[in-house]
Amino acid sequence: MVLNKLQPHIRISNRDTAKYALLPGDPGRVKRVMELLDKPKELASNREYYSISGYYKGIKLLVLSTGIGGASTGIAIEELHNIGVEVMIRIGSCGSLSTRTHIGDLVLVNGAVRDDGTSKTYIDSIYPAIPDTLLLIDTINSAEQLGCSYQIGKTRSHDSFYTENEEEYKSFWSSKGVLASDMETAALFTIGGLRGIKTASILNTVVEYQGNLENEINSYVEGQSHMLQGESNEINVALNSIYIYEQKNNIYTSN
């Protein structure tokens, strides 16, 4: 690996790398993670990519916003992989496709429907979009330890909120047992699988099934309590998952 090779889009290099990275979509969420870290340091800000580093319980990690959608997420994943990041956890938002998943509930994703363009650009859609099993288990254990409300299930990753057939898509995938929809998880799982990256996705429900997208996203921006609590929960679950994963890794490597 070339030392200090600056990545063209995220604008950081392996000089600032870490084993772990959290991937929120929203740059504003990076700042909220920053409040929970020791020795936080701003690294770069370019386009949708805002990055920091810091320490959680002595473990160094990066936090990098990916923007909206699989294409920008894919760039972030590839460039983080280029500088040596091994474990990536998405901390994003989703719309529910189930009446049992409510505002602020977390969805711990065990597989994604690849209804996006980015993952299909990499490999045929027969290839599965799934997280690392052990890392998923760590997110479940973390949510249990912290007492957070969560569901485990499949999501659908897509590329637009505004097609003419959105309600039909939602109804169809809901009838197939898909819990929620987002725009980035399929790209993360697919590229992660191809590149040998350990991945997981923790999503905060910000739109209820058959709710009003515009009104509920506006409520999220305005800071409604359940959504903000869900965001706080997903951040803490992700950080605690990294701690659990690192502790287990230390046990395995010392034996």
Backbone bond lengths (Angstrom), bond angles and torsions (degrees), N, CA, C in turn:
res aa  C-N    CA-C-N  psi(-1)  N-CA   C-N-CA  omega(-1)  CA-C   N-CA-C  phi
1 M - - - 1.463 - - 1.527 109.98 -
2 V 1.330 115.65 131.80 1.460 120.52 178.16 1.525 108.97 -72.48
3 L 1.327 117.07 126.47 1.457 120.94 -179.35 1.517 110.98 -70.38
4 N 1.335 114.93 139.31 1.469 122.73 175.14 1.530 112.12 58.76
5 K 1.349 116.75 36.92 1.458 120.51 175.61 1.523 109.01 -82.92
6 L 1.307 116.80 109.15 1.461 122.30 -175.60 1.526 110.11 -73.06
7 Q 1.324 115.30 129.08 1.466 120.10 178.89 1.536 109.79 -80.05
8 P 1.346 117.97 138.17 1.463 120.51 -167.09 1.516 115.71 -69.78
9 H 1.330 118.46 -26.01 1.460 119.42 -176.23 1.526 112.30 -106.29
10 I 1.334 117.11 -47.14 1.465 118.55 -179.53 1.527 111.52 -79.19
11 R 1.325 117.66 -16.59 1.471 124.33 172.69 1.528 113.78 62.15
12 I 1.331 116.46 32.67 1.459 120.41 170.95 1.523 107.76 -128.96
13 S 1.310 115.85 163.50 1.458 120.67 -176.18 1.519 110.04 -127.28
14 N 1.342 115.94 176.94 1.459 119.54 178.97 1.524 112.35 -68.24
15 R 1.305 118.14 -9.22 1.470 120.72 172.30 1.527 110.50 -63.46
16 D 1.328 116.81 -30.16 1.462 121.97 -177.86 1.523 112.44 -108.01
17 T 1.321 118.36 16.01 1.455 120.11 -170.35 1.522 112.61 -78.19
18 A 1.330 114.79 172.09 1.459 123.37 175.66 1.524 107.20 -150.65
19 K 1.296 116.72 167.21 1.468 121.11 177.54 1.523 111.10 -70.85
20 Y 1.334 115.99 -32.81 1.459 121.87 -172.15 1.528 111.62 -114.58
21 A 1.339 115.18 148.60 1.463 120.16 173.05 1.524 109.83 -143.54
22 L 1.326 115.73 137.85 1.462 122.19 169.13 1.519 107.82 -98.78
23 L 1.337 116.24 139.51 1.459 121.39 -175.18 1.526 110.94 -123.56
24 P 1.330 118.24 85.68 1.459 119.69 168.86 1.519 109.84 -78.04
25 G 1.317 117.15 155.01 1.457 118.72 172.12 1.512 111.21 -76.44
26 D 1.327 116.00 -43.65 1.457 124.17 -172.52 1.529 111.12 -83.15
27 P 1.343 118.73 124.56 1.468 120.02 175.26 1.534 112.78 -57.92
28 G 1.328 117.07 -30.33 1.458 119.33 178.15 1.511 113.18 -63.79
29 R 1.320 117.07 -28.82 1.463 120.49 179.08 1.520 110.88 -70.93
30 V 1.319 117.46 -25.88 1.462 120.49 176.19 1.528 109.95 -59.36
31 K 1.318 116.04 -43.65 1.467 119.90 179.93 1.519 111.60 -64.70
32 R 1.329 117.44 -32.92 1.461 119.71 179.43 1.532 111.25 -72.35
33 V 1.322 117.05 -33.05 1.470 119.37 172.63 1.526 109.87 -68.05
34 M 1.305 115.81 -38.59 1.465 121.74 -177.12 1.529 111.70 -55.16
35 E 1.321 116.77 -34.64 1.471 121.65 -178.47 1.529 112.34 -64.74
36 L 1.335 117.17 -19.29 1.460 121.42 -176.11 1.526 113.19 -100.58
37 L 1.329 116.62 -0.30 1.456 120.43 -175.51 1.524 112.11 -102.96
38 D 1.310 115.47 151.99 1.457 122.02 170.48 1.529 108.84 -88.91
39 K 1.306 115.72 146.36 1.462 122.89 179.02 1.531 112.83 50.96
40 P 1.334 117.71 48.10 1.472 119.11 -179.47 1.524 111.15 -67.31
41 K 1.333 114.51 145.08 1.460 120.50 -177.40 1.531 109.09 -143.11
42 E 1.318 116.77 124.84 1.457 119.54 173.97 1.528 109.15 -72.86
43 L 1.323 116.05 136.72 1.462 120.36 -177.64 1.518 112.06 -107.70
44 A 1.331 117.57 -56.01 1.460 119.43 -175.13 1.520 110.15 -159.61
45 S 1.330 114.99 158.81 1.460 121.58 173.80 1.522 107.57 -144.06
46 N 1.330 115.34 115.25 1.456 120.76 -178.64 1.524 108.55 -149.01
47 R 1.329 116.22 121.42 1.464 120.71 -175.76 1.523 109.38 54.41
48 E 1.348 117.57 -127.02 1.464 119.93 -179.80 1.519 113.25 -85.49
49 Y 1.333 117.19 -1.64 1.461 121.56 -172.37 1.528 111.22 -97.66
50 Y 1.321 115.46 102.76 1.468 122.46 175.59 1.518 107.14 -114.60
51 S 1.323 117.22 127.13 1.458 120.37 -172.64 1.520 112.49 -130.40
52 I 1.329 113.76 148.87 1.460 122.48 173.71 1.528 108.22 -139.16
53 S 1.308 115.46 164.35 1.461 121.23 167.66 1.518 108.01 -125.20
54 G 1.314 115.81 164.05 1.449 120.95 178.41 1.510 110.16 179.47
55 Y 1.317 116.12 -175.42 1.460 121.63 -176.62 1.521 110.27 -126.73
56 Y 1.326 115.15 135.97 1.463 121.26 174.19 1.522 108.12 -122.34
57 K 1.323 115.62 114.25 1.469 121.51 -176.72 1.524 111.00 51.46
58 G 1.325 115.02 41.08 1.455 121.72 176.95 1.512 115.33 84.13
59 I 1.323 118.19 -1.20 1.469 122.22 -178.01 1.528 109.07 -100.93
60 K 1.309 116.90 124.12 1.456 120.17 178.87 1.529 110.28 -76.89
61 L 1.337 115.11 139.33 1.455 120.02 175.07 1.514 110.42 -146.88
62 L 1.322 115.04 161.05 1.453 122.99 172.25 1.515 108.79 -106.21
63 V 1.324 115.65 152.80 1.461 121.70 170.40 1.517 106.24 -129.32
64 L 1.329 115.83 123.87 1.460 120.82 -175.81 1.520 109.83 -135.24
65 S 1.321 117.04 123.95 1.464 119.76 175.05 1.522 109.71 -74.92
66 T 1.332 115.63 144.74 1.462 120.77 -176.89 1.520 113.33 -108.46
67 G 1.336 117.92 -8.67 1.449 119.58 -172.64 1.515 110.46 76.00
68 I 1.335 115.87 -164.48 1.463 121.80 -176.10 1.522 110.23 -101.10
69 G 1.326 116.19 128.31 1.456 120.75 170.41 1.508 115.03 102.48
70 G 1.341 114.93 163.56 1.446 121.61 -175.70 1.509 114.65 -69.28
71 A 1.339 117.55 -33.10 1.465 119.30 -175.62 1.525 111.92 -63.77
72 S 1.337 116.47 -49.64 1.467 118.91 179.67 1.522 111.19 -69.82
73 T 1.334 116.62 -33.09 1.463 120.33 176.20 1.520 110.75 -63.89
74 G 1.323 116.88 -42.35 1.456 120.74 179.30 1.515 112.56 -59.42
75 I 1.331 116.69 -40.93 1.465 120.50 177.19 1.525 110.34 -61.66
76 A 1.336 116.29 -44.52 1.463 120.43 -179.92 1.523 111.19 -61.24
77 I 1.333 116.72 -44.31 1.465 120.99 -179.52 1.530 110.90 -61.60
78 E 1.315 116.29 -47.65 1.468 120.29 -177.91 1.527 111.65 -62.49
79 E 1.320 116.35 -43.31 1.467 118.64 -176.58 1.528 111.72 -74.04
80 L 1.330 117.66 -33.15 1.463 119.17 172.77 1.526 110.35 -65.72
81 H 1.313 116.58 -41.04 1.474 120.72 176.52 1.526 110.48 -60.72
82 N 1.322 116.83 -38.64 1.468 121.22 179.09 1.519 112.63 -59.84
83 I 1.330 117.28 -30.89 1.466 119.81 -178.24 1.523 112.30 -98.71
84 G 1.339 116.67 8.31 1.456 119.27 170.29 1.511 117.71 102.57
85 V 1.329 119.12 7.56 1.462 120.40 176.94 1.528 109.42 -69.17
86 E 1.341 116.38 133.40 1.462 121.52 -173.88 1.524 113.69 -109.03
87 V 1.329 117.36 -25.35 1.462 122.34 -174.45 1.521 108.45 -131.06
88 M 1.346 116.62 126.06 1.467 121.03 -178.01 1.520 109.84 -131.10
89 I 1.330 115.66 128.85 1.463 121.86 178.61 1.519 109.20 -121.07
90 R 1.320 116.40 120.55 1.458 120.31 174.76 1.519 109.42 -77.46
91 I 1.333 117.03 134.67 1.464 122.98 171.43 1.528 106.54 -122.93
92 G 1.328 115.27 92.32 1.456 120.36 -171.95 1.509 112.82 -126.97
93 S 1.318 115.14 -166.92 1.457 121.86 178.67 1.521 109.11 -117.60
94 C 1.327 115.98 160.47 1.457 120.45 -179.52 1.519 109.75 -149.43
95 G 1.319 114.33 161.57 1.453 121.42 170.51 1.512 109.09 -103.64
96 S 1.321 117.18 134.93 1.454 120.83 -177.25 1.522 111.21 -72.62
97 L 1.326 115.87 144.20 1.459 122.78 170.69 1.527 110.54 -117.31
98 S 1.328 116.25 17.90 1.460 121.74 -177.59 1.525 109.98 -139.00
99 T 1.316 116.40 140.94 1.469 120.00 178.82 1.524 111.89 -71.45
100 R 1.334 117.42 -11.97 1.472 118.92 179.60 1.527 113.44 -93.55
101 T 1.315 117.46 -0.48 1.464 121.23 177.70 1.522 108.67 -110.84
102 H 1.322 116.49 122.73 1.461 121.57 -170.80 1.535 111.61 -117.77
103 I 1.331 114.81 169.81 1.459 120.81 -179.69 1.523 110.26 -53.63
104 G 1.332 115.49 127.57 1.458 121.03 179.04 1.514 114.70 91.07
105 D 1.338 117.67 -13.64 1.466 119.68 175.00 1.524 109.71 -69.15
106 L 1.314 116.05 144.80 1.456 120.67 175.23 1.524 110.44 -90.63
107 V 1.313 116.15 143.99 1.458 122.06 170.88 1.520 107.54 -113.77
108 L 1.324 115.88 117.55 1.458 122.59 176.43 1.523 105.86 -96.31
109 V 1.316 116.18 111.30 1.463 120.94 -164.65 1.526 111.41 -84.91
110 N 1.344 115.67 125.51 1.468 119.70 177.62 1.529 112.53 -106.32
111 G 1.319 116.98 5.76 1.451 121.57 175.74 1.514 109.53 172.06
112 A 1.336 116.85 150.38 1.463 120.79 -177.04 1.519 111.08 -127.74
113 V 1.331 115.63 135.44 1.459 121.45 170.35 1.523 107.47 -72.04
114 R 1.326 116.77 126.80 1.462 121.11 -174.27 1.530 110.35 -89.78
115 D 1.331 115.10 69.38 1.461 121.46 -179.95 1.528 110.06 -98.17
116 D 1.328 115.64 32.85 1.460 122.89 -179.43 1.526 109.31 -118.87
117 G 1.313 116.05 167.99 1.453 120.07 179.37 1.512 114.06 -86.35
118 T 1.332 117.00 -33.42 1.463 120.31 -172.92 1.520 112.11 -63.90
119 S 1.329 117.22 -50.91 1.463 118.90 -177.48 1.526 111.37 -62.72
120 K 1.331 116.72 -33.89 1.472 120.17 179.85 1.528 111.30 -72.67
121 T 1.314 117.03 -23.47 1.460 120.30 174.98 1.524 110.83 -66.40
122 Y 1.339 116.53 -31.10 1.450 121.09 -178.23 1.526 113.04 -80.00
123 I 1.322 116.44 -43.62 1.466 119.89 -172.89 1.524 108.76 -161.71
124 D 1.321 115.81 154.51 1.464 121.33 -179.06 1.535 111.42 -53.98
125 S 1.324 116.13 149.80 1.457 121.02 -173.64 1.522 113.83 -68.56
126 I 1.336 118.54 -6.34 1.461 120.36 173.96 1.528 111.39 -69.01
127 Y 1.351 117.44 -20.61 1.473 121.82 178.30 1.527 109.07 -71.69
128 P 1.343 118.53 132.42 1.466 120.05 -174.16 1.527 113.32 -77.71
129 A 1.322 115.13 145.99 1.467 121.82 173.54 1.520 107.49 -106.01
130 I 1.322 115.71 95.43 1.462 121.55 -176.30 1.524 109.94 -133.93
131 P 1.336 116.90 153.24 1.467 119.77 178.30 1.522 111.11 -81.13
132 D 1.312 115.58 173.00 1.457 120.86 169.56 1.533 108.07 -68.69
133 T 1.315 117.26 127.02 1.468 121.23 -173.09 1.520 112.22 -60.03
134 L 1.321 116.84 -47.43 1.467 119.29 -176.94 1.518 111.62 -66.91
135 L 1.333 116.89 -36.20 1.461 119.39 178.26 1.526 110.63 -69.01
136 L 1.324 117.68 -38.31 1.469 120.48 174.51 1.522 110.54 -59.44
137 I 1.334 116.72 -44.97 1.470 120.08 178.24 1.522 110.59 -59.54
138 D 1.328 116.76 -38.71 1.467 119.93 178.09 1.522 111.54 -64.26
139 T 1.338 118.21 -37.78 1.469 119.59 177.71 1.528 110.70 -66.31
140 I 1.333 116.54 -37.04 1.471 120.17 177.41 1.524 110.00 -64.47
141 N 1.325 116.37 -48.48 1.465 120.27 179.18 1.522 111.15 -61.11
142 S 1.324 116.01 -38.25 1.458 120.24 179.41 1.527 111.02 -64.55
143 A 1.330 116.97 -45.71 1.466 120.44 178.71 1.527 111.00 -61.58
144 E 1.331 116.36 -38.55 1.463 120.09 177.58 1.531 110.94 -64.38
145 Q 1.321 116.33 -46.34 1.465 120.48 -179.59 1.526 111.83 -58.84
146 L 1.337 115.95 -38.61 1.458 120.52 -175.56 1.523 113.10 -89.81
147 G 1.314 117.37 -3.47 1.466 121.04 176.93 1.517 113.98 69.49
148 C 1.333 117.57 33.74 1.465 121.51 -177.94 1.527 110.75 -90.55
149 S 1.315 115.63 145.50 1.457 121.75 176.21 1.528 109.10 -75.76
150 Y 1.339 117.01 124.46 1.464 119.21 -175.71 1.521 111.12 -149.68
151 Q 1.320 114.79 159.91 1.451 123.82 170.37 1.531 107.36 -126.76
152 I 1.327 116.74 152.39 1.456 122.42 174.18 1.515 107.72 -112.89
153 G 1.332 117.12 129.21 1.451 117.41 179.09 1.513 113.79 176.73
154 K 1.309 113.82 -170.83 1.467 122.17 -176.19 1.528 110.58 -89.25
155 T 1.324 114.93 150.35 1.459 121.14 172.90 1.526 109.30 -123.60
156 R 1.309 115.07 163.56 1.471 121.68 172.39 1.521 107.68 -112.54
157 S 1.326 116.73 123.98 1.464 120.51 174.27 1.518 109.23 -97.49
158 H 1.318 116.01 133.43 1.463 122.13 -173.98 1.524 109.43 -136.92
159 D 1.334 116.38 -179.84 1.467 120.52 -172.79 1.524 115.21 -117.41
160 S 1.329 119.37 -3.82 1.464 119.44 -178.48 1.524 111.03 -155.25
161 F 1.327 115.59 148.79 1.465 121.50 172.28 1.530 111.94 -92.03
162 Y 1.323 117.59 -12.05 1.464 119.73 -160.77 1.523 114.73 -124.19
163 T 1.349 118.44 27.91 1.457 119.13 173.59 1.532 109.86 -74.89
164 E 1.322 116.04 166.91 1.457 120.46 -178.38 1.528 112.90 -71.80
165 N 1.348 117.18 -14.14 1.465 120.07 -171.90 1.526 113.30 -116.62
166 E 1.332 117.75 25.44 1.462 120.64 -174.64 1.528 112.72 -57.91
167 E 1.328 117.46 -44.64 1.463 119.62 -177.23 1.523 111.25 -65.72
168 E 1.332 117.24 -36.82 1.461 120.33 177.51 1.530 110.84 -65.87
169 Y 1.344 116.35 -41.67 1.459 119.89 177.68 1.530 111.00 -60.37
170 K 1.324 115.53 -46.66 1.464 119.57 -178.77 1.522 111.19 -61.14
171 S 1.316 116.42 -45.73 1.459 120.64 -178.95 1.521 110.90 -63.04
172 F 1.337 117.00 -42.46 1.456 120.65 -179.24 1.516 111.31 -61.93
173 W 1.333 116.97 -52.13 1.461 119.42 -175.42 1.523 111.76 -71.32
174 S 1.312 117.68 -30.86 1.461 120.48 173.31 1.525 110.36 -61.00
175 S 1.329 116.36 -41.08 1.473 120.39 -179.47 1.520 112.08 -68.52
176 K 1.332 117.69 -16.22 1.464 122.29 178.75 1.526 112.58 -96.85
177 G 1.325 117.25 9.16 1.459 120.84 175.84 1.511 115.61 85.39
178 V 1.344 117.17 13.77 1.467 120.41 177.18 1.528 108.53 -81.10
179 L 1.336 116.40 129.16 1.468 121.20 -172.08 1.522 114.08 -78.62
180 A 1.330 117.36 -34.68 1.464 119.03 -169.69 1.519 109.81 -159.65
181 S 1.320 115.38 170.08 1.458 120.76 177.26 1.519 110.30 -129.67
182 D 1.333 115.13 143.26 1.451 122.11 171.89 1.523 107.62 -144.70
183 M 1.321 117.72 -167.57 1.458 120.13 -175.78 1.531 113.92 -122.40
184 E 1.327 117.92 -2.81 1.464 120.20 -169.09 1.523 115.89 -125.50
185 T 1.326 118.42 -23.89 1.463 120.30 -169.87 1.523 113.09 -62.69
186 A 1.328 118.16 -40.44 1.464 120.01 -178.97 1.526 111.34 -61.42
187 A 1.318 116.54 -40.89 1.465 119.53 177.59 1.522 110.88 -63.57
188 L 1.330 117.09 -43.40 1.463 120.84 179.13 1.521 111.29 -60.40
189 F 1.330 117.26 -49.22 1.458 120.44 -176.61 1.537 111.51 -67.56
190 T 1.330 116.39 -40.15 1.460 119.62 -177.30 1.522 111.41 -68.69
191 I 1.332 116.34 -51.34 1.466 119.34 -179.99 1.522 110.17 -65.57
192 G 1.330 116.32 -39.50 1.460 119.37 177.05 1.513 112.15 -58.83
193 G 1.338 116.55 -43.48 1.453 119.93 178.42 1.514 112.38 -62.74
194 L 1.321 116.30 -41.06 1.462 120.17 -178.70 1.522 112.82 -71.55
195 R 1.319 116.84 -29.96 1.467 120.84 -176.12 1.532 113.32 -98.73
196 G 1.330 117.49 -2.33 1.455 119.75 -179.84 1.513 113.91 77.07
197 I 1.335 116.98 27.01 1.467 122.50 178.88 1.524 108.95 -93.18
198 K 1.323 117.54 137.90 1.457 121.94 173.40 1.528 108.06 -78.47
199 T 1.336 117.17 123.96 1.466 119.64 -175.23 1.526 111.66 -130.07
200 A 1.329 114.69 154.84 1.461 122.95 170.87 1.521 107.46 -151.84
201 S 1.330 115.53 159.97 1.464 120.15 179.00 1.517 109.18 -135.97
202 I 1.333 115.56 123.45 1.464 123.24 177.97 1.530 106.89 -117.56
203 L 1.333 116.55 119.64 1.459 120.62 -173.57 1.525 110.97 -118.80
204 N 1.310 114.95 139.44 1.459 123.33 176.43 1.525 108.81 -97.62
205 T 1.321 117.44 124.26 1.463 121.39 -178.57 1.528 110.38 -74.27
206 V 1.330 116.32 117.83 1.465 120.70 -178.94 1.528 112.71 -115.37
207 V 1.325 117.23 -9.46 1.469 121.71 176.36 1.522 108.10 -134.81
208 E 1.318 118.11 124.51 1.457 120.78 177.24 1.518 110.82 -78.06
209 Y 1.321 115.15 156.76 1.462 120.43 178.80 1.526 109.74 -61.30
210 Q 1.321 115.56 130.24 1.456 124.23 -176.99 1.527 112.02 64.66
211 G 1.354 115.56 19.42 1.455 120.33 172.44 1.515 110.41 -84.18
212 N 1.319 116.77 178.73 1.461 122.34 -179.65 1.515 109.29 -95.34
213 L 1.340 116.65 112.27 1.464 122.17 -175.28 1.512 111.63 -55.61
214 E 1.330 118.10 -51.78 1.458 121.32 -174.53 1.519 111.27 -62.99
215 N 1.333 117.46 -47.31 1.457 120.44 -177.82 1.516 111.90 -64.60
216 E 1.337 117.16 -41.00 1.450 119.38 -174.48 1.524 112.12 -76.81
217 I 1.333 118.56 -33.75 1.465 119.51 174.19 1.519 110.05 -68.48
218 N 1.336 117.71 -37.63 1.463 120.04 175.38 1.520 110.50 -61.72
219 S 1.329 117.61 -39.21 1.458 120.94 177.09 1.517 110.88 -63.37
220 Y 1.342 116.88 -36.76 1.466 120.99 178.19 1.517 110.50 -62.33
221 V 1.347 116.15 -45.90 1.459 120.60 179.82 1.525 109.83 -62.13
222 E 1.315 117.84 -37.36 1.455 122.39 -177.86 1.525 112.90 -78.11
223 G 1.301 117.54 -6.78 1.461 119.54 171.75 1.500 115.98 90.70
224 Q 1.325 119.05 39.29 1.451 120.59 177.28 1.526 110.30 -65.13
225 S 1.328 115.70 146.12 1.459 121.16 -165.33 1.523 113.87 -64.51
226 H 1.317 118.92 -43.56 1.466 119.57 -176.45 1.525 111.60 -65.80
227 M 1.310 116.30 -40.12 1.460 119.76 179.71 1.516 111.15 -66.68
228 L 1.333 115.85 -43.50 1.461 118.93 179.75 1.524 111.50 -67.15
229 Q 1.341 116.57 -35.66 1.462 118.94 176.04 1.523 110.41 -65.17
230 G 1.331 116.09 -39.79 1.458 119.65 176.44 1.512 112.01 -62.02
231 E 1.333 116.56 -41.15 1.460 119.94 177.67 1.528 110.86 -63.44
232 S 1.326 116.46 -43.89 1.463 119.95 177.16 1.522 110.64 -60.87
233 N 1.340 115.91 -41.53 1.469 119.94 -179.68 1.529 111.50 -63.53
234 E 1.340 117.15 -43.91 1.466 118.07 -177.01 1.526 111.43 -66.33
235 I 1.321 116.72 -35.68 1.462 119.62 177.21 1.521 110.57 -64.34
236 N 1.326 116.25 -47.15 1.463 119.78 -178.67 1.519 112.32 -67.72
237 V 1.330 116.81 -36.78 1.464 119.76 176.68 1.529 110.17 -64.13
238 A 1.318 117.11 -42.06 1.466 120.52 179.99 1.524 111.28 -64.35
239 L 1.317 116.81 -46.21 1.467 119.62 179.83 1.525 111.15 -62.79
240 N 1.327 116.49 -43.38 1.458 119.82 179.48 1.526 111.17 -66.91
241 S 1.337 116.85 -32.18 1.469 120.46 176.44 1.523 111.44 -63.20
242 I 1.327 115.90 -40.69 1.458 120.08 176.82 1.528 110.51 -61.68
243 Y 1.328 116.08 -42.59 1.462 119.69 178.50 1.524 110.95 -62.31
244 I 1.341 117.40 -45.29 1.469 121.44 178.91 1.527 110.20 -61.28
245 Y 1.324 116.13 -46.70 1.467 121.26 -179.01 1.519 110.90 -60.94
246 E 1.313 117.13 -44.44 1.467 121.17 -178.79 1.519 111.36 -66.01
247 Q 1.340 116.40 -40.00 1.465 119.19 179.16 1.518 110.70 -63.32
248 K 1.321 117.82 -44.00 1.469 120.58 178.30 1.522 111.04 -64.60
249 N 1.325 116.78 -39.99 1.458 120.69 179.68 1.519 111.24 -62.54
250 N 1.330 115.87 -38.65 1.464 119.72 177.95 1.520 111.72 -64.84
251 I 1.345 116.40 -36.98 1.457 119.93 178.78 1.525 110.34 -65.98
252 Y 1.349 115.68 -45.22 1.460 119.59 -178.42 1.529 111.77 -63.60
253 T 1.337 116.98 -42.11 1.457 119.74 -175.53 1.515 112.74 -75.35
254 S 1.336 117.49 -21.15 1.464 120.49 -179.43 1.525 112.07 -85.34
255 N 1.331 117.25 -14.41 1.468 121.23 -179.27 1.531 111.52 -86.75
